[in-house]
Amino acid sequence: MSLRTRASQGVPEETARVARAAFPKGSMPIRIREALGPLFTDESFVALFPRRGRPALSPAVLALACVFQFAEGLSDREAAQAVRARIDWKFGLGLELTDPGFDHSVLSEFRDRLIAGGAETQILDTVLEAAAKAGLLRARGRQRTDSTHILSAARDLKRLEMVGETLRAALNALAAAAPDWLAQHADEELFERYRRRIEDYWLPKATKDRITVGHQTGQDGMRLLEAVFAADAEPWLRLIPAVEVLRRVWVQEFQVEEGEVRWRAPGNLPPGAKRLATPYDVEARSASKRETEWQGWKVHLTETCDPDRPNLITHVLTTDATVPDVHATAKVHQDLAAKECLPGEHFVDSGYTGAQNLFAAKRDHEVDLVGPVQKTAAWQGKDGGGFAQEDFAIDWDNKQVACPVGKTSRSWNESSPTPTGVPTVRVWFSITDCEPCPSRSQCTRGTGRIGRRMTFHHRGEFEALRKARADQQTDEWRQRYHARAGVEGTIAQAVHGRDMRRARYHGLAKTHLQHQLTAAAINLARVDAWLTEIPRAKTRASHLRRLELAA
């Protein structure tokens, strides 16, 4: 399939005349087309198409149709019908009134082409470029970031359901690919136990009985794997994806004890980042945050928050559910720098801050990362009755630390990274200084013959963290941090208005593309609201809250 670019991408005269007559006050597709022009061009998608083959549909039309689709929360069939039947869509897409549109499957093929070409971010980036040309997006302004959880398109499964469905999926795949082989190696009980979905059975409620069912499932799966990996079995059986998933799940969930397959104990399971959550989406992971538990992904949304311009989403990052927020900060800044859209001030919550992020944001990108930082975990700094790190004087040039009573450290080690890989500095004070010290109880609770030991970040990170902790105690910082308020509303708009909470597709790449299209749709809706002078919604307050404020 090759690309033949269109000679003209303007709105046909007859389409414009009928659209303006039918929509005298305009609609979102009409106003966006008039304000921003043709957002996409066929030439920008040339790299996604081969040079030879039958002509493809206009990728510029398909890209904008995808954005309109997500703006209204439509399925592929509904979006294809809107292209055929909606006059305002034809105006926005620049189509003739008689254009028959396309089959709904074309939208899925176009999304696959974007993913295969590594162009998932191209649509959102193009919308941002058009907004910047229209003066609606300012570089080095204020931006804010927050994250939320995303549910996998696959149904949630508990541990017992997970292993049962994994075995059932493998049996179904083998029944389709090698029915004769499976008929020879599967007994009647295996067919009886796994011919229906696991949730269609009355699974036992008692823990002891559920463990028994789990052991039985583990033994059944192990017999199947032994048959597949036997020396006389066809090698291609092992390459069936569902069989490979079965092998991975059985390694993670079971172990062999005295010749019998048994559940792994909860403390003997792989970490969440590696453990499969469902056989139907091997990239989805299980995670929890406070009271919320889910299987799927996490998305980080970054938007502008300048008062004199619309709030536009500038960056979307989709990760698996186990990635903590602190690991997303550097990636957000790198991507924003690549498209010359970095903020001057970046407002985040405590999950995104940290000594490394505070220092790197300023050093690498000249970004002032503003967010609350966690207090020290040491007991000395919690109750105020001890000597915290802030009470020690650090001489970075001479690599010495002086304690509050005037004693200096005896050892300085810069090659002691933390378990997370963050480089740190460790210092020790001599026992000859600490043991007779009258202030020892304020410094250390150690009972042996040891002196005070301290671990802290390198100079840049240490000073950035100390400054952040001091700043956040001031009224000026609290007033400044008010700019972060409102990002939760953006998440609510994406979740409730465009169903972003549930992934439409399987896999990280497709889910990320869904989030990119959702962000582009929200941006067009906000540009349209800005053009029509619709004021930003204010935080709603109940009658009781209003009465309280008035009092």
NULUM-931391 format. One record per residue (C-alpha): residue number from 0; z, x, y. Coordinates in steps of 0.1 Angstrom, whole numbers. Example, Ala and Ser with C-alpha at 12.3 -4.5 7.8 and 13.67 -1.06 7.14 Angstrom:
<marvexs>
[0 [78 123 -45]];
[1 [71 137 -11]];
</marvexs>
This chain:
<marvexs>
[0 [0 0 0]];
[1 [-11 16 33]];
[2 [-3 8 69]];
[3 [-30 -5 93]];
[4 [-15 -6 127]];
[5 [-23 -36 149]];
[6 [-45 -32 179]];
[7 [-23 -54 201]];
[8 [13 -63 198]];
[9 [16 -87 227]];
[10 [23 -124 225]];
[11 [-8 -145 220]];
[12 [-15 -167 250]];
[13 [-15 -200 231]];
[14 [18 -191 214]];
[15 [34 -183 248]];
[16 [22 -216 263]];
[17 [35 -238 235]];
[18 [68 -219 232]];
[19 [76 -222 269]];
[20 [67 -259 268]];
[21 [89 -265 237]];
[22 [117 -243 250]];
[23 [118 -247 288]];
[24 [153 -230 289]];
[25 [143 -204 264]];
[26 [160 -193 232]];
[27 [173 -160 219]];
[28 [140 -148 204]];
[29 [121 -158 235]];
[30 [145 -143 260]];
[31 [148 -110 240]];
[32 [110 -107 239]];
[33 [107 -113 276]];
[34 [135 -89 285]];
[35 [130 -60 261]];
[36 [94 -64 251]];
[37 [81 -56 216]];
[38 [112 -39 202]];
[39 [93 -23 172]];
[40 [59 -8 168]];
[41 [40 -2 136]];
[42 [35 34 145]];
[43 [72 41 141]];
[44 [71 31 105]];
[45 [40 51 95]];
[46 [61 77 75]];
[47 [73 49 51]];
[48 [38 40 39]];
[49 [12 60 19]];
[50 [-22 67 33]];
[51 [-42 48 7]];
[52 [-39 14 -8]];
[53 [-42 -22 3]];
[54 [-32 -30 38]];
[55 [5 -38 43]];
[56 [20 -65 65]];
[57 [31 -53 100]];
[58 [64 -34 96]];
[59 [72 -42 132]];
[60 [71 -79 125]];
[61 [91 -75 93]];
[62 [118 -54 111]];
[63 [123 -79 139]];
[64 [122 -108 114]];
[65 [150 -91 95]];
[66 [171 -88 127]];
[67 [164 -125 135]];
[68 [174 -134 99]];
[69 [208 -117 102]];
[70 [213 -131 137]];
[71 [212 -166 122]];
[72 [227 -158 88]];
[73 [196 -168 69]];
[74 [185 -161 33]];
[75 [152 -144 26]];
[76 [136 -178 18]];
[77 [150 -194 50]];
[78 [138 -165 71]];
[79 [103 -166 57]];
[80 [102 -203 64]];
[81 [114 -197 100]];
[82 [85 -173 105]];
[83 [61 -199 94]];
[84 [76 -229 111]];
[85 [96 -218 142]];
[86 [77 -216 175]];
[87 [103 -194 192]];
[88 [103 -170 162]];
[89 [65 -167 165]];
[90 [69 -159 202]];
[91 [95 -133 195]];
[92 [74 -117 167]];
[93 [42 -119 187]];
[94 [23 -141 161]];
[95 [-4 -167 165]];
[96 [7 -203 160]];
[97 [-16 -205 130]];
[98 [-1 -174 113]];
[99 [9 -184 78]];
[100 [37 -159 76]];
[101 [45 -142 43]];
[102 [63 -147 10]];
[103 [101 -142 11]];
[104 [99 -114 -14]];
[105 [82 -92 12]];
[106 [115 -89 31]];
[107 [133 -74 0]];
[108 [104 -50 -5]];
[109 [106 -39 32]];
[110 [143 -33 29]];
[111 [137 -12 -2]];
[112 [111 8 16]];
[113 [136 15 45]];
[114 [161 28 20]];
[115 [136 49 0]];
[116 [124 65 33]];
[117 [159 72 45]];
[118 [153 49 75]];
[119 [184 26 72]];
[120 [195 34 108]];
[121 [160 31 124]];
[122 [162 -5 133]];
[123 [196 -3 150]];
[124 [186 29 168]];
[125 [155 12 181]];
[126 [175 -17 195]];
[127 [198 8 212]];
[128 [169 27 227]];
[129 [155 -5 242]];
[130 [189 -15 256]];
[131 [192 20 272]];
[132 [158 17 288]];
[133 [169 -17 302]];
[134 [200 -1 317]];
[135 [224 -19 293]];
[136 [237 12 276]];
[137 [253 41 293]];
[138 [259 75 277]];
[139 [293 91 280]];
[140 [310 58 287]];
[141 [338 42 268]];
[142 [336 33 231]];
[143 [360 20 204]];
[144 [360 20 167]];
[145 [377 0 139]];
[146 [372 -6 103]];
[147 [374 -35 78]];
[148 [370 -40 41]];
[149 [339 -53 24]];
[150 [338 -72 -9]];
[151 [313 -61 -35]];
[152 [285 -84 -44]];
[153 [298 -82 -80]];
[154 [326 -105 -89]];
[155 [362 -91 -89]];
[156 [375 -81 -123]];
[157 [410 -73 -135]];
[158 [414 -44 -159]];
[159 [412 -64 -191]];
[160 [382 -83 -178]];
[161 [366 -51 -166]];
[162 [365 -35 -201]];
[163 [355 -67 -218]];
[164 [325 -73 -194]];
[165 [315 -36 -197]];
[166 [312 -39 -234]];
[167 [295 -72 -232]];
[168 [269 -58 -207]];
[169 [262 -29 -230]];
[170 [257 -52 -260]];
[171 [233 -74 -240]];
[172 [213 -44 -229]];
[173 [211 -31 -265]];
[174 [201 -66 -277]];
[175 [172 -65 -253]];
[176 [161 -29 -259]];
[177 [169 -24 -296]];
[178 [176 -57 -313]];
[179 [170 -45 -348]];
[180 [193 -15 -344]];
[181 [221 -36 -329]];
[182 [218 -62 -357]];
[183 [224 -34 -382]];
[184 [254 -19 -364]];
[185 [272 -50 -351]];
[186 [293 -72 -373]];
[187 [298 -110 -369]];
[188 [332 -105 -352]];
[189 [316 -84 -325]];
[190 [290 -112 -317]];
[191 [318 -138 -317]];
[192 [340 -119 -293]];
[193 [314 -108 -267]];
[194 [287 -135 -267]];
[195 [303 -152 -237]];
[196 [315 -140 -204]];
[197 [351 -127 -206]];
[198 [363 -153 -180]];
[199 [351 -181 -203]];
[200 [378 -172 -227]];
[201 [415 -182 -226]];
[202 [429 -147 -221]];
[203 [466 -144 -230]];
[204 [491 -143 -201]];
[205 [518 -123 -218]];
[206 [516 -86 -211]];
[207 [521 -77 -247]];
[208 [493 -99 -259]];
[209 [470 -87 -231]];
[210 [476 -51 -242]];
[211 [468 -61 -278]];
[212 [434 -76 -266]];
[213 [428 -44 -246]];
[214 [434 -22 -277]];
[215 [410 -44 -297]];
[216 [383 -41 -270]];
[217 [388 -4 -269]];
[218 [383 0 -306]];
[219 [352 -23 -305]];
[220 [336 -2 -277]];
[221 [345 31 -294]];
[222 [327 20 -327]];
[223 [296 11 -307]];
[224 [296 44 -288]];
[225 [300 63 -321]];
[226 [270 45 -335]];
[227 [249 52 -304]];
[228 [259 89 -303]];
[229 [255 94 -341]];
[230 [232 121 -352]];
[231 [207 96 -368]];
[232 [206 73 -338]];
[233 [176 73 -314]];
[234 [184 96 -284]];
[235 [169 71 -259]];
[236 [197 46 -268]];
[237 [221 68 -249]];
[238 [199 67 -218]];
[239 [203 29 -213]];
[240 [222 25 -181]];
[241 [247 -1 -195]];
[242 [255 23 -224]];
[243 [262 51 -200]];
[244 [284 28 -180]];
[245 [303 19 -212]];
[246 [308 56 -220]];
[247 [322 63 -185]];
[248 [345 33 -185]];
[249 [359 42 -220]];
[250 [366 77 -209]];
[251 [385 64 -178]];
[252 [403 35 -194]];
[253 [411 46 -230]];
[254 [424 75 -250]];
[255 [426 82 -287]];
[256 [461 86 -301]];
[257 [466 94 -338]];
[258 [431 82 -345]];
[259 [435 49 -327]];
[260 [420 38 -293]];
[261 [447 29 -268]];
[262 [449 19 -232]];
[263 [456 47 -208]];
[264 [490 43 -190]];
[265 [488 34 -153]];
[266 [498 69 -143]];
[267 [472 85 -165]];
[268 [441 68 -149]];
[269 [415 87 -128]];
[270 [419 85 -90]];
[271 [404 55 -73]];
[272 [375 74 -58]];
[273 [362 81 -93]];
[274 [373 51 -112]];
[275 [347 24 -118]];
[276 [357 -11 -106]];
[277 [329 -32 -122]];
[278 [301 -25 -146]];
[279 [277 -44 -124]];
[280 [279 -20 -94]];
[281 [289 15 -104]];
[282 [292 26 -68]];
[283 [319 0 -58]];
[284 [355 11 -58]];
[285 [389 -6 -58]];
[286 [413 1 -29]];
[287 [443 -14 -12]];
[288 [456 -13 24]];
[289 [490 -28 30]];
[290 [488 -63 15]];
[291 [450 -64 11]];
[292 [434 -54 -23]];
[293 [397 -54 -28]];
[294 [367 -40 -47]];
[295 [338 -28 -28]];
[296 [333 -9 5]];
[297 [347 -2 39]];
[298 [327 -4 72]];
[299 [335 13 105]];
[300 [320 -3 136]];
[301 [318 16 169]];
[302 [309 -3 201]];
[303 [307 3 239]];
[304 [335 -12 260]];
[305 [324 -6 296]];
[306 [333 -36 318]];
[307 [300 -36 337]];
[308 [277 -37 306]];
[309 [275 -57 274]];
[310 [295 -45 245]];
[311 [269 -31 221]];
[312 [275 -17 186]];
[313 [263 20 187]];
[314 [272 31 152]];
[315 [278 17 117]];
[316 [293 38 89]];
[317 [297 23 54]];
[318 [318 42 29]];
[319 [333 34 -5]];
[320 [366 16 -3]];
[321 [388 46 -10]];
[322 [377 68 20]];
[323 [405 69 46]];
[324 [397 62 83]];
[325 [407 97 93]];
[326 [377 111 74]];
[327 [353 89 93]];
[328 [360 102 128]];
[329 [340 134 126]];
[330 [310 117 109]];
[331 [309 90 137]];
[332 [309 117 164]];
[333 [282 137 146]];
[334 [259 107 143]];
[335 [264 96 179]];
[336 [256 131 190]];
[337 [224 131 170]];
[338 [211 101 189]];
[339 [226 112 223]];
[340 [250 83 224]];
[341 [284 100 225]];
[342 [312 84 246]];
[343 [333 102 271]];
[344 [364 83 259]];
[345 [367 71 223]];
[346 [395 46 216]];
[347 [407 43 181]];
[348 [438 33 161]];
[349 [462 57 145]];
[350 [441 59 113]];
[351 [414 79 131]];
[352 [435 104 149]];
[353 [451 135 136]];
[354 [454 171 148]];
[355 [420 181 135]];
[356 [401 151 149]];
[357 [418 153 183]];
[358 [409 190 187]];
[359 [374 188 171]];
[360 [363 158 192]];
[361 [371 177 224]];
[362 [358 211 212]];
[363 [326 201 196]];
[364 [315 170 215]];
[365 [336 169 248]];
[366 [349 135 236]];
[367 [384 124 246]];
[368 [398 108 215]];
[369 [424 83 226]];
[370 [447 67 200]];
[371 [483 67 189]];
[372 [493 96 166]];
[373 [520 95 140]];
[374 [554 109 147]];
[375 [566 139 128]];
[376 [577 132 93]];
[377 [605 158 94]];
[378 [640 145 95]];
[379 [648 168 125]];
[380 [625 149 147]];
[381 [634 113 136]];
[382 [670 108 147]];
[383 [670 132 176]];
[384 [700 151 161]];
[385 [681 181 148]];
[386 [658 208 160]];
[387 [622 195 157]];
[388 [591 217 160]];
[389 [588 208 197]];
[390 [621 226 203]];
[391 [607 260 190]];
[392 [588 283 213]];
[393 [556 297 196]];
[394 [541 330 207]];
[395 [506 327 194]];
[396 [495 361 205]];
[397 [523 380 188]];
[398 [526 355 159]];
[399 [562 348 163]];
[400 [584 317 167]];
[401 [617 316 186]];
[402 [643 290 176]];
[403 [664 271 201]];
[404 [693 296 198]];
[405 [670 326 204]];
[406 [663 340 169]];
[407 [627 350 160]];
[408 [608 343 128]];
[409 [604 371 102]];
[410 [571 360 85]];
[411 [538 344 97]];
[412 [512 333 71]];
[413 [479 317 81]];
[414 [464 313 46]];
[415 [484 283 34]];
[416 [463 252 34]];
[417 [478 218 28]];
[418 [469 197 -4]];
[419 [441 180 17]];
[420 [425 214 26]];
[421 [437 215 62]];
[422 [445 251 73]];
[423 [480 256 85]];
[424 [505 283 96]];
[425 [537 288 78]];
[426 [566 308 92]];
[427 [601 317 78]];
[428 [633 327 95]];
[429 [656 353 80]];
[430 [686 341 60]];
[431 [706 367 78]];
[432 [700 348 111]];
[433 [702 313 97]];
[434 [732 314 74]];
[435 [759 323 100]];
[436 [742 302 127]];
[437 [766 275 141]];
[438 [736 252 146]];
[439 [724 255 110]];
[440 [731 218 102]];
[441 [707 208 130]];
[442 [680 230 117]];
[443 [679 228 79]];
[444 [697 210 51]];
[445 [689 236 25]];
[446 [718 245 3]];
[447 [706 278 -10]];
[448 [703 312 7]];
[449 [672 303 26]];
[450 [663 303 63]];
[451 [644 277 83]];
[452 [608 273 72]];
[453 [581 256 93]];
[454 [546 245 87]];
[455 [523 236 116]];
[456 [486 234 125]];
[457 [466 262 141]];
[458 [468 266 178]];
[459 [441 243 189]];
[460 [452 214 166]];
[461 [489 220 173]];
[462 [485 219 211]];
[463 [462 188 209]];
[464 [487 170 187]];
[465 [516 179 209]];
[466 [498 168 241]];
[467 [488 135 224]];
[468 [524 128 214]];
[469 [536 134 249]];
[470 [508 114 266]];
[471 [514 83 245]];
[472 [549 80 258]];
[473 [536 73 294]];
[474 [528 40 310]];
[475 [495 55 322]];
[476 [484 61 286]];
[477 [494 26 275]];
[478 [474 11 303]];
[479 [444 32 294]];
[480 [446 23 258]];
[481 [442 -14 266]];
[482 [404 -7 265]];
[483 [406 -7 227]];
[484 [416 -44 226]];
[485 [386 -65 216]];
[486 [371 -45 188]];
[487 [388 -69 163]];
[488 [367 -96 179]];
[489 [336 -78 171]];
[490 [347 -75 135]];
[491 [355 -112 135]];
[492 [320 -120 149]];
[493 [304 -100 122]];
[494 [326 -114 94]];
[495 [328 -151 103]];
[496 [295 -155 122]];
[497 [273 -134 99]];
[498 [292 -132 66]];
[499 [295 -94 67]];
[500 [327 -95 46]];
[501 [308 -101 13]];
[502 [280 -76 5]];
[503 [247 -93 -1]];
[504 [234 -66 -24]];
[505 [245 -41 -50]];
[506 [250 -4 -41]];
[507 [261 16 -11]];
[508 [227 21 4]];
[509 [217 -16 4]];
[510 [251 -26 17]];
[511 [249 0 45]];
[512 [214 -14 54]];
[513 [229 -49 55]];
[514 [255 -37 80]];
[515 [229 -19 101]];
[516 [209 -52 104]];
[517 [241 -72 111]];
[518 [249 -48 140]];
[519 [214 -50 154]];
[520 [216 -88 153]];
[521 [249 -88 171]];
[522 [235 -65 197]];
[523 [206 -89 204]];
[524 [229 -118 206]];
[525 [251 -99 231]];
[526 [221 -89 252]];
[527 [210 -125 252]];
[528 [245 -136 263]];
[529 [244 -110 291]];
[530 [210 -121 303]];
[531 [221 -158 304]];
[532 [254 -147 321]];
[533 [276 -162 294]];
[534 [311 -148 301]];
[535 [329 -128 274]];
[536 [354 -150 255]];
[537 [390 -144 263]];
[538 [419 -142 239]];
[539 [429 -178 231]];
[540 [466 -187 237]];
[541 [483 -218 222]];
[542 [500 -243 245]];
[543 [534 -230 235]];
[544 [523 -194 243]];
[545 [510 -206 277]];
[546 [543 -223 284]];
[547 [562 -191 275]];
[548 [540 -170 298]];
[549 [545 -195 326]];
[550 [582 -193 322]];
</marvexs>
